[in-house]
Amino acid sequence: MKTEKCPSCEGTLRIPHPPKFSPEDKYEKYRRELKRMSEKKG
């Protein structure tokens, strides 16, 4: 799906499973910051 909203209920889409683990994760820092920011909002 290339949309950001559900076609049936118009809700936001979320990935149902976490990304595969990699010891050489280049984006770990950014994911942690996003998670920290979303926890502060909610």
BATI-126160 format. One record per residue (C-alpha): x, y, z. Coordinates in steps of 0.05 Angstrom, whole numbers, plus 32768, in hexadecimal, padded with zeros to 4 digits. Each point is the difference from the previous one (the first is absolute). Example, Ala and Ser with C-alpha at 12.3 -4.5 7.8 and 13.67 -1.06 7.14 Angstrom:
REM residues 2
   px   py   pz
 80F6 7FA6 809C
 801B 8045 7FF3
***
This chain:
REM residues 42
   px   py   pz
 8000 8000 8000
 801B 8043 7FEE
 7FCC 8029 8025
 8003 801A 8047
 7FB7 7FF4 800F
 7FD6 7FC1 8002
 7FD3 7FFE 7FC2
 7FC4 7FE5 8028
 8002 8026 8043
 802E 803B 7FEF
 802B 7FF1 803D
 804C 8006 7FFF
 8027 7FC3 7FEA
 8032 7FDD 802D
 8031 7FC8 7FF1
 7FE7 7FC3 8027
 8045 7FE3 800E
 8045 801C 8013
 8038 8004 7FCD
 8031 7FC6 7FFC
 8039 8004 8033
 8045 8012 7FE6
 803D 800C 802B
 8016 8034 7FCD
 7FC0 8029 8005
 800C 8044 7FE0
 7FBD 801D 8015
 7FFB 7FEA 8049
 800E 8046 8019
 7FC7 801E 7FD7
 7FCE 7FC9 8013
 800F 800A 804A
 7FF7 804B 7FFA
 7FBD 7FF7 7FDC
 7FE8 7FD0 8035
 8016 8030 8037
 7FDB 8039 7FDE
 7FC0 7FD8 7FF6
 8000 7FEB 804A
 8005 8049 8016
 7FC4 8013 7FD3
 7FD2 7FC8 8017
***
